[in-house]
């Protein structure tokens, strides 16, 4: 699906991002998979919004829950200074 970009009045076509988890048909996101979780957090430990990586609403909710659970289990830091 092509979406037209209206920035700067140019007709550049921008492709819609596909959810990573829907693409690989992943149902549950494991909080112990630290490498996957770190991909969706920034250097300060904040969770990226769904628009950044194109995750769907269903997987964004389960991803946020997995990140919060991993923080409590001390697998991922709450805040990085």
Secondary structure, DSSP 8 states (H G I E B T S, - for coil): -EEE--GGG---EEE----HHHHTT-----TT-HHHHHHTB-TTS-B--HHHHT--HHHHHHHHHHHHHHHHTTSS-S---
